[in-house]
Amino acid sequence: MNLFLIDAIGPFFRGYERRTINWSKIPFEHLKLEGPEREAQWAGIREELDIFCQKAAAMGYTAVSLDDVTHLADHAWYELEIRARITQWRVEFQQCINVVRRHGLQVFFTMDVFSATPAVREQITKLRWKVEDYLAVLLDGFLRDFPEVAGVILRIGEADARDVQHDFRSELYLKDPEQVNHFLKTLLPVFEKRGRKLIFRTWTVGAYRIGDLMWHRRTFIRVLRDLEESPALIVSMKYGESDFFRYLPLSRNFFQTKVAKIVELQTRREYEGCGEYPSFTGWEYERYARELDQAENMVGIMVWCQTGGWVPFRRLALLDESAVWTDLNTWVTLRLFKDRQLVEEAVRDFAASRAIPNWQALLELLRLADDVIRELLYVEEFARRQLFFRRVRIPTLLQVYWHNIFINHSVKKLLGYFVHDKEACLRAAALSLQKLNLMQQLAADSTMPVEDIAYMKDTFTILAMAREYYFQPFNEEIQSRLRATKKAYKAKYPKGCGRHRYRVKMDFQPFWLKSRYLGWSLKLLMRRQQGYRWTDRIFTLHILSLIFRVIAKRRPHWIPGFAKDSAMGVDTVFK
């Protein structure tokens, strides 16, 4: 392995005051392009980028990623005011590139397919160009104008979220494997000519026929057909069949092709607190590292230490002292894959680098934190189930999503259906709370932030109490305790206190679908194997899409606001 890539977008979020931040991409609307504020903001960005790169290079990372090509690649078809802004962005980002290069790090830029303005879309339609032909010209110009850029990280399976309002807003363009294969064959000669790398991400959110690329073997093979000889191509895959969750086996697609590959790993865990408390990934990633020893042509890793999630949490990796748990994950992950260290060795060395006096206490704290995450944040019996809906591998985490905790009757019924040993779940919750008590003392012994463990305990106490509601017969007493605990939690972490809390969404109204019919529905809609059943090909993949579109149009209130408004919206899954 020789490519150890880490995202460096943290400095661009400094001072971004939205309550819930979309961490998927640099917020360009937040960046100043005129007036005295511009000089001050960009000077601050460069200063923090310098600190970030110094620390990343000292750890052993060899490259960073920044966002994004669309805001830097000029083209004659753009509107005049857009070209003027691109010119300004190019000036500022050139200085950022210079900062990165001074530390001996390579620079990669991300790109979504497809982003454009109305004028560009009009010209493509008028001249009957294919999008890939336009992008080949655009990327050739970008690589020519920025010779210091080592390559481009291409995302084709997810577009900008609904909250993105700036000049460019991406949309999904590629819809089937043959189209993606042709697309790559059109772009790769540009990168081969320029001697750069095209890092192609297989991440998808389930839309269209290409939506199963990250886990379906045949789709994966069809996309990469006849591309194994390209020296410019690197395939980038998340470690599992879904997003950055636990309880996922390593994707078998790592063993399906000879194309150069990197594995994507997240150290600021977007579904596990975003570094507000210890969500240690060491032992999980150590297992993946050992398994990947058997994969052919693995050339590196891509670490997301800041990117991902729609959350209020805002600790900046390698910049804020409070981001110590993310920094720890970031350090250990590199040591596992680059130096082949054991977790215990990597933790010991991290402790030495931070002058932590008792690394054994820190290691024991991390063991307990790993247990608590797996046993209380997740419901183990549900998390170990392999479930698919349409082209999506169902996440292993059901009742918590980003910073939202769902305590309602529909979640109770779903967990009640999938989880058989309810007593074991309740015992695991109680044991986890005991471990959190031990973790507070271990944090003090290792001079780690005790207040983070206290916050974790306060949050996870709600999760433990929710299990009583999920797995025991409903009574008014548990409802009252949950409401009182939520009220106390909000009072302890009020707005403006500097500590962002989870949003606890409670609704004890009975779910309208009876348990018997819920079971029938789940058996029809969800499958336990990767391959599609005949019911999927006839109903789930086709007829259900039509039904959803009718509901979305005529009964939009049936779809929860959270599902409609978060990220790209739930309708994406039904495309």
Secondary structure, DSSP 8 states (H G I E B T S, - for coil): --EEEEE--GGGGTT---SSEETTS--GGGS--SHHHHHHHHHHHHHHHHHHHHHHHHHT--EEEES-GGGT---TTS-HHHHHHHHHHHHHHHHHHHHHHHTT-EEEEEEETT---HHHHHHHHHHT--HHHHHHHHHHHHHHH-TTEEEEEEEEE----TT--SS--------SHHHHHHHHHHHHHHHHHHT-EEEEEEEE-S-SGGGGTTT-HHHHHHHTTT-TT-TTEEEEEESSSSSS-SS----GGGGS--SEEEEEEESS-TTTTTTSS----HHHHHHHHHHGGGSTTEEEEEEESS---EES----TTT-GGGHHHHHHHHHHHHHHHS---HHHHHHHHHHHTT-S-HHHHHHHHHHHHHHIIIIIS-HHHHT---EETTEE--S--SEETTEEEEEHHHHHHHHHH---HHHHHHHHHHHHHHHHHHHHHHHHTT--HHHHHHHHHHHHHHHHHHHHHHS---HHHHHHHHHHHHHHHHHS-TTSS----EEEEE-S--SS-HHHHHHHHHHHEESSSS--HHIIIIIIIIHHHHHHHHHHH-GGGS-HHHHHSTT-GGGGG-
